[in-house]
Amino acid sequence: MSRTKVAIIGSGNIGTDLLIKTLRGAEHLEAAAMVGIDPASDGLARAARLGVPVTHEGVDGLLALPGSDEIEIVFDATSAKAHEANAAKLLPLGKRLIDLTPAAIGPYVVPAVNLDDHLDAPDLNMVTCGGQATIPVVAAVSRVVPVAYAEIVASIASKSAGPGTRANIDEFTETTSAAIERVGGARRGKAIIVLNPAEPPLMMRDTVFCLVTAPDPAVQEEIRRSVEKMAAEVAAYVPGYRLKQRVQITELPGNQPVGTLLADGSGDRPTHQVSVFLEVEGAAHYLPAYAGNLDIMTSAALRVAERIAAGKAGR
């Protein structure tokens, strides 16, 4: 059975983890190239040892590799600004791009929520690690009741944040906030990221707050069931993804300022806060298990590429 050939741009933490995942367990994909700009990077050295063609000359080097015309899907694990330049060179050549940066040139994709909506798009954006972890929860709540406001806080170990992640902090908050609204369904969204320097490093933790109107206990239980079901769907491709405790739904005080601010034209305002606490344990394919932020991005990107490849082959 032929496999779809893929290339990975970016030989840092995310790109190297993605390479190892592709080699270890991808059913429909073949790692055909690893691309970087630092000839001394560990990612390129590791790829070469594993028999994957490598280049340290960026996208131009990729296009010069023998057989590069057979590569159909390119993962971009560089930075938001670099992706803009990479896309300008690769899209005219008919390459399908899966963007693991916050560049947001193409549509936002969160596999558990909207994977099938954008399989034909030439450039798919994987939002951010915090977005992949929390947007499914916001979507699960919004499937039951309208979400007036959703706020997410992603806390990751400082050691798991490489140069690319640190260079994209501003884009992280902007892209995640926008995707909370467009994919998660919240009327307004806000994202916060915390790089935790604690030693030993702490596992990725995410908190989701949604403001809703849900005074009916039966509706509250439906919200809980929806979130639990969604968590199971994410865990199907990110095994370390889990709820840390039961979904909390608490009544907002009658004079809550944010409730008044978010009231719609009818004067209705949110009555309850839904609080969801998550943990993401990494598979430790490249970095230790505390790097769940890396694992959820690469697992989600691999899920998208596998679906594209399977659909192309009619499998």
One Martini backbone bead per residue (centre of mass of N, CA, C, O) as a GRO file, in nm:
protein
  315
    1MET     BB    1   0.093   0.038   0.027
    2SER     BB    2   0.079   0.356  -0.036
    3ARG     BB    3   0.229   0.656   0.067
    4THR     BB    4   0.231   0.968   0.188
    5LYS     BB    5   0.441   1.226   0.137
    6VAL     BB    6   0.646   1.396   0.383
    7ALA     BB    7   0.732   1.710   0.534
    8ILE     BB    8   0.959   1.882   0.766
    9ILE     BB    9   0.956   2.203   0.906
   10GLY     BB   10   1.162   2.193   1.155
   11SER     BB   11   1.424   2.094   1.401
   12GLY     BB   12   1.285   2.104   1.659
   13ASN     BB   13   1.078   1.994   1.890
   14ILE     BB   14   0.823   1.960   1.710
   15GLY     BB   15   0.949   1.836   1.455
   16THR     BB   16   1.083   1.590   1.593
   17ASP     BB   17   0.831   1.466   1.717
   18LEU     BB   18   0.681   1.432   1.448
   19LEU     BB   19   0.880   1.243   1.317
   20ILE     BB   20   0.858   1.012   1.522
   21LYS     BB   21   0.556   0.963   1.489
   22THR     BB   22   0.563   0.894   1.190
   23LEU     BB   23   0.760   0.649   1.216
   24ARG     BB   24   0.599   0.484   1.443
   25GLY     BB   25   0.252   0.530   1.349
   26ALA     BB   26   0.199   0.588   1.057
   27GLU     BB   27  -0.021   0.464   0.812
   28HIS     BB   28  -0.018   0.695   0.546
   29LEU     BB   29   0.288   0.785   0.604
   30GLU     BB   30   0.598   0.940   0.470
   31ALA     BB   31   0.913   1.028   0.557
   32ALA     BB   32   1.099   1.244   0.320
   33ALA     BB   33   1.168   1.507   0.511
   34MET     BB   34   1.412   1.727   0.676
   35VAL     BB   35   1.395   2.073   0.785
   36GLY     BB   36   1.645   2.334   0.813
   37ILE     BB   37   1.909   2.589   0.935
   38ASP     BB   38   2.077   2.392   1.130
   39PRO     BB   39   2.338   2.171   1.094
   40ALA     BB   40   2.351   2.113   1.432
   41SER     BB   41   2.091   1.987   1.477
   42ASP     BB   42   1.928   1.733   1.632
   43GLY     BB   43   1.702   1.677   1.428
   44LEU     BB   44   1.881   1.623   1.178
   45ALA     BB   45   2.055   1.402   1.301
   46ARG     BB   46   1.826   1.208   1.366
   47ALA     BB   47   1.709   1.178   1.083
   48ALA     BB   48   1.963   1.065   0.950
   49ARG     BB   49   1.981   0.810   1.132
   50LEU     BB   50   1.677   0.725   1.021
   51GLY     BB   51   1.685   0.782   0.691
   52VAL     BB   52   1.623   1.085   0.646
   53PRO     BB   53   1.610   1.336   0.451
   54VAL     BB   54   1.824   1.631   0.454
   55THR     BB   55   1.818   1.994   0.534
   56HIS     BB   56   1.977   2.336   0.599
   57GLU     BB   57   1.815   2.519   0.348
   58GLY     BB   58   1.533   2.497   0.369
   59VAL     BB   59   1.306   2.521   0.121
   60ASP     BB   60   1.517   2.521  -0.102
   61GLY     BB   61   1.638   2.249  -0.013
   62LEU     BB   62   1.386   2.082  -0.049
   63LEU     BB   63   1.345   2.138  -0.364
   64ALA     BB   64   1.642   1.999  -0.422
   65LEU     BB   65   1.552   1.735  -0.357
   66PRO     BB   66   1.518   1.428  -0.432
   67GLY     BB   67   1.169   1.384  -0.480
   68SER     BB   68   1.004   1.650  -0.397
   69ASP     BB   69   0.759   1.621  -0.602
   70GLU     BB   70   0.627   1.377  -0.413
   71ILE     BB   71   0.551   1.578  -0.208
   72GLU     BB   72   0.234   1.667  -0.052
   73ILE     BB   73   0.307   1.714   0.257
   74VAL     BB   74   0.358   2.002   0.482
   75PHE     BB   75   0.516   2.065   0.774
   76ASP     BB   76   0.503   2.357   0.996
   77ALA     BB   77   0.767   2.415   1.264
   78THR     BB   78   0.827   2.722   1.314
   79SER     BB   79   0.697   3.028   1.236
   80ALA     BB   80   0.485   3.266   1.154
   81LYS     BB   81   0.674   3.424   0.960
   82ALA     BB   82   0.794   3.178   0.812
   83HIS     BB   83   0.529   3.068   0.694
   84GLU     BB   84   0.473   3.287   0.491
   85ALA     BB   85   0.723   3.219   0.315
   86ASN     BB   86   0.670   2.918   0.270
   87ALA     BB   87   0.389   2.942   0.137
   88ALA     BB   88   0.479   3.112  -0.110
   89LYS     BB   89   0.648   2.859  -0.227
   90LEU     BB   90   0.444   2.598  -0.196
   91LEU     BB   91   0.152   2.652  -0.300
   92PRO     BB   92   0.218   2.683  -0.615
   93LEU     BB   93   0.309   2.358  -0.607
   94GLY     BB   94   0.068   2.194  -0.445
   95LYS     BB   95   0.109   2.197  -0.152
   96ARG     BB   96   0.024   2.072   0.157
   97LEU     BB   97  -0.049   2.253   0.456
   98ILE     BB   98   0.066   2.216   0.801
   99ASP     BB   99   0.021   2.449   1.061
  100LEU     BB  100   0.218   2.491   1.375
  101THR     BB  101   0.153   2.787   1.370
  102PRO     BB  102   0.009   3.123   1.430
  103ALA     BB  103  -0.048   3.243   1.136
  104ALA     BB  104  -0.339   3.200   1.003
  105ILE     BB  105  -0.392   3.157   0.686
  106GLY     BB  106  -0.568   2.934   0.745
  107PRO     BB  107  -0.780   2.733   0.875
  108TYR     BB  108  -0.901   2.626   1.161
  109VAL     BB  109  -0.788   2.317   1.336
  110VAL     BB  110  -0.984   2.078   1.534
  111PRO     BB  111  -1.035   1.756   1.516
  112ALA     BB  112  -1.283   1.718   1.729
  113VAL     BB  113  -1.456   1.952   1.570
  114ASN     BB  114  -1.344   2.032   1.229
  115LEU     BB  115  -1.195   1.843   1.025
  116ASP     BB  116  -1.411   1.796   0.780
  117ASP     BB  117  -1.429   2.110   0.684
  118HIS     BB  118  -1.090   2.131   0.567
  119LEU     BB  119  -0.956   1.907   0.371
  120ASP     BB  120  -0.926   2.110   0.102
  121ALA     BB  121  -0.726   2.286   0.220
  122PRO     BB  122  -0.400   2.408   0.158
  123ASP     BB  123  -0.402   2.563   0.458
  124LEU     BB  124  -0.361   2.441   0.783
  125ASN     BB  125  -0.446   2.543   1.112
  126MET     BB  126  -0.340   2.446   1.459
  127VAL     BB  127  -0.302   2.691   1.616
  128THR     BB  128  -0.248   2.574   1.942
  129CYS     BB  129  -0.191   2.413   2.224
  130GLY     BB  130  -0.416   2.554   2.384
  131GLY     BB  131  -0.633   2.519   2.166
  132GLN     BB  132  -0.633   2.207   2.146
  133ALA     BB  133  -0.717   2.170   2.454
  134THR     BB  134  -0.978   2.390   2.482
  135ILE     BB  135  -1.177   2.415   2.239
  136PRO     BB  136  -1.337   2.151   2.278
  137VAL     BB  137  -1.478   2.255   2.535
  138VAL     BB  138  -1.621   2.498   2.422
  139ALA     BB  139  -1.777   2.336   2.208
  140ALA     BB  140  -1.928   2.151   2.408
  141VAL     BB  141  -2.086   2.380   2.540
  142SER     BB  142  -2.206   2.521   2.275
  143ARG     BB  143  -2.389   2.265   2.205
  144VAL     BB  144  -2.593   2.344   2.446
  145VAL     BB  145  -2.495   2.650   2.494
  146PRO     BB  146  -2.439   2.961   2.491
  147VAL     BB  147  -2.128   3.148   2.471
  148ALA     BB  148  -2.033   3.454   2.584
  149TYR     BB  149  -1.762   3.350   2.742
  150ALA     BB  150  -1.407   3.262   2.693
  151GLU     BB  151  -1.144   3.131   2.906
  152ILE     BB  152  -0.790   3.062   2.878
  153VAL     BB  153  -0.534   2.863   3.055
  154ALA     BB  154  -0.192   2.802   2.975
  155SER     BB  155   0.033   2.567   3.131
  156ILE     BB  156   0.387   2.547   3.088
  157ALA     BB  157   0.686   2.432   3.061
  158SER     BB  158   0.968   2.600   3.003
  159LYS     BB  159   1.134   2.354   2.877
  160SER     BB  160   0.903   2.316   2.636
  161ALA     BB  161   0.997   2.606   2.530
  162GLY     BB  162   1.105   2.712   2.253
  163PRO     BB  163   1.195   2.954   2.035
  164GLY     BB  164   0.931   2.946   1.872
  165THR     BB  165   0.733   2.983   2.103
  166ARG     BB  166   0.855   3.251   2.215
  167ALA     BB  167   0.816   3.412   1.939
  168ASN     BB  168   0.474   3.345   1.960
  169ILE     BB  169   0.312   3.475   2.195
  170ASP     BB  170   0.130   3.685   2.060
  171GLU     BB  171   0.004   3.489   1.852
  172PHE     BB  172  -0.119   3.299   2.053
  173THR     BB  173  -0.337   3.487   2.173
  174GLU     BB  174  -0.473   3.572   1.908
  175THR     BB  175  -0.535   3.294   1.781
  176THR     BB  176  -0.684   3.161   2.018
  177SER     BB  177  -0.906   3.369   2.055
  178ALA     BB  178  -1.027   3.340   1.771
  179ALA     BB  179  -1.081   3.024   1.788
  180ILE     BB  180  -1.281   3.030   2.021
  181GLU     BB  181  -1.493   3.159   1.833
  182ARG     BB  182  -1.487   3.004   1.550
  183VAL     BB  183  -1.475   2.705   1.683
  184GLY     BB  184  -1.604   2.714   1.978
  185GLY     BB  185  -1.851   2.955   1.984
  186ALA     BB  186  -1.779   3.208   2.113
  187ARG     BB  187  -1.840   3.539   2.139
  188ARG     BB  188  -1.594   3.550   2.344
  189GLY     BB  189  -1.226   3.553   2.361
  190LYS     BB  190  -0.954   3.427   2.580
  191ALA     BB  191  -0.586   3.417   2.612
  192ILE     BB  192  -0.346   3.239   2.825
  193ILE     BB  193   0.009   3.218   2.897
  194VAL     BB  194   0.229   2.994   3.089
  195LEU     BB  195   0.569   2.990   3.191
  196ASN     BB  196   0.691   2.738   3.391
  197PRO     BB  197   0.993   2.722   3.606
  198ALA     BB  198   0.961   2.474   3.748
  199GLU     BB  199   1.125   2.243   3.986
  200PRO     BB  200   1.016   2.028   3.852
  201PRO     BB  201   0.850   1.993   3.583
  202LEU     BB  202   0.534   2.064   3.471
  203MET     BB  203   0.251   1.981   3.359
  204MET     BB  204   0.014   2.035   3.150
  205ARG     BB  205  -0.221   2.304   3.206
  206ASP     BB  206  -0.584   2.363   3.182
  207THR     BB  207  -0.818   2.638   3.173
  208VAL     BB  208  -1.183   2.667   3.162
  209PHE     BB  209  -1.404   2.946   3.095
  210CYS     BB  210  -1.768   2.968   3.099
  211LEU     BB  211  -2.032   3.182   3.000
  212VAL     BB  212  -2.373   3.113   3.098
  213THR     BB  213  -2.719   3.006   3.045
  214ALA     BB  214  -2.792   2.761   3.326
  215PRO     BB  215  -3.037   2.697   3.555
  216ASP     BB  216  -3.078   2.409   3.461
  217PRO     BB  217  -2.986   2.103   3.578
  218ALA     BB  218  -3.017   1.942   3.312
  219VAL     BB  219  -2.827   2.123   3.147
  220GLN     BB  220  -2.576   2.085   3.319
  221GLU     BB  221  -2.551   1.780   3.266
  222GLU     BB  222  -2.520   1.811   2.960
  223ILE     BB  223  -2.255   1.961   2.972
  224ARG     BB  224  -2.091   1.743   3.111
  225ARG     BB  225  -2.130   1.524   2.895
  226SER     BB  226  -2.008   1.683   2.659
  227VAL     BB  227  -1.723   1.715   2.779
  228GLU     BB  228  -1.662   1.413   2.826
  229LYS     BB  229  -1.689   1.329   2.532
  230MET     BB  230  -1.473   1.517   2.417
  231ALA     BB  231  -1.233   1.411   2.582
  232ALA     BB  232  -1.242   1.129   2.449
  233GLU     BB  233  -1.187   1.227   2.156
  234VAL     BB  234  -0.907   1.345   2.213
  235ALA     BB  235  -0.780   1.084   2.349
  236ALA     BB  236  -0.769   0.916   2.080
  237TYR     BB  237  -0.498   1.112   1.988
  238VAL     BB  238  -0.444   1.198   2.312
  239PRO     BB  239  -0.383   0.998   2.572
  240GLY     BB  240  -0.295   1.241   2.793
  241TYR     BB  241  -0.588   1.339   2.795
  242ARG     BB  242  -0.756   1.509   3.081
  243LEU     BB  243  -0.959   1.523   3.341
  244LYS     BB  244  -0.917   1.632   3.678
  245GLN     BB  245  -1.232   1.692   3.708
  246ARG     BB  246  -1.525   1.780   3.759
  247VAL     BB  247  -1.747   1.968   3.629
  248GLN     BB  248  -1.797   2.312   3.695
  249ILE     BB  249  -2.108   2.474   3.821
  250THR     BB  250  -2.167   2.822   3.878
  251GLU     BB  251  -2.307   3.086   4.022
  252LEU     BB  252  -2.362   3.409   3.954
  253PRO     BB  253  -2.363   3.703   4.059
  254GLY     BB  254  -2.591   3.958   4.015
  255ASN     BB  255  -2.328   4.183   4.010
  256GLN     BB  256  -2.171   4.089   3.770
  257PRO     BB  257  -1.998   4.273   3.551
  258VAL     BB  258  -1.952   4.074   3.309
  259GLY     BB  259  -2.250   4.007   3.270
  260THR     BB  260  -2.339   4.287   3.180
  261LEU     BB  261  -2.140   4.322   2.944
  262LEU     BB  262  -2.262   4.038   2.799
  263ALA     BB  263  -2.518   4.136   2.731
  264ASP     BB  264  -2.769   4.131   2.535
  265GLY     BB  265  -3.026   4.294   2.379
  266SER     BB  266  -3.239   4.162   2.594
  267GLY     BB  267  -3.063   4.153   2.883
  268ASP     BB  268  -2.923   3.908   2.893
  269ARG     BB  269  -2.727   3.707   3.119
  270PRO     BB  270  -2.510   3.538   3.267
  271THR     BB  271  -2.544   3.275   3.532
  272HIS     BB  272  -2.288   3.084   3.462
  273GLN     BB  273  -1.997   2.889   3.546
  274VAL     BB  274  -1.768   2.704   3.355
  275SER     BB  275  -1.531   2.461   3.488
  276VAL     BB  276  -1.220   2.341   3.341
  277PHE     BB  277  -0.978   2.076   3.412
  278LEU     BB  278  -0.658   2.012   3.266
  279GLU     BB  279  -0.447   1.743   3.131
  280VAL     BB  280  -0.119   1.697   2.956
  281GLU     BB  281   0.039   1.409   2.856
  282GLY     BB  282   0.311   1.300   2.723
  283ALA     BB  283   0.467   1.043   2.518
  284ALA     BB  284   0.787   1.070   2.504
  285HIS     BB  285   0.933   1.072   2.210
  286TYR     BB  286   1.135   1.330   2.291
  287LEU     BB  287   1.016   1.450   2.529
  288PRO     BB  288   0.898   1.465   2.811
  289ALA     BB  289   0.585   1.424   2.965
  290TYR     BB  290   0.547   1.737   3.034
  291ALA     BB  291   0.519   1.794   2.705
  292GLY     BB  292   0.204   1.829   2.613
  293ASN     BB  293   0.211   2.070   2.416
  294LEU     BB  294   0.364   1.913   2.197
  295ASP     BB  295   0.187   1.657   2.169
  296ILE     BB  296  -0.086   1.789   2.080
  297MET     BB  297   0.016   1.913   1.817
  298THR     BB  298   0.134   1.659   1.673
  299SER     BB  299  -0.118   1.480   1.696
  300ALA     BB  300  -0.311   1.667   1.540
  301ALA     BB  301  -0.149   1.686   1.277
  302LEU     BB  302  -0.144   1.383   1.218
  303ARG     BB  303  -0.448   1.345   1.200
  304VAL     BB  304  -0.487   1.522   0.951
  305ALA     BB  305  -0.292   1.378   0.753
  306GLU     BB  306  -0.424   1.101   0.767
  307ARG     BB  307  -0.700   1.189   0.655
  308ILE     BB  308  -0.602   1.294   0.386
  309ALA     BB  309  -0.462   1.034   0.289
  310ALA     BB  310  -0.707   0.844   0.313
  311GLY     BB  311  -0.893   1.004   0.120
  312LYS     BB  312  -0.714   0.990  -0.135
  313ALA     BB  313  -0.718   0.656  -0.124
  314GLY     BB  314  -1.007   0.555  -0.018
  315ARG     BB  315  -0.986   0.459   0.309
   0.00000   0.00000   0.00000
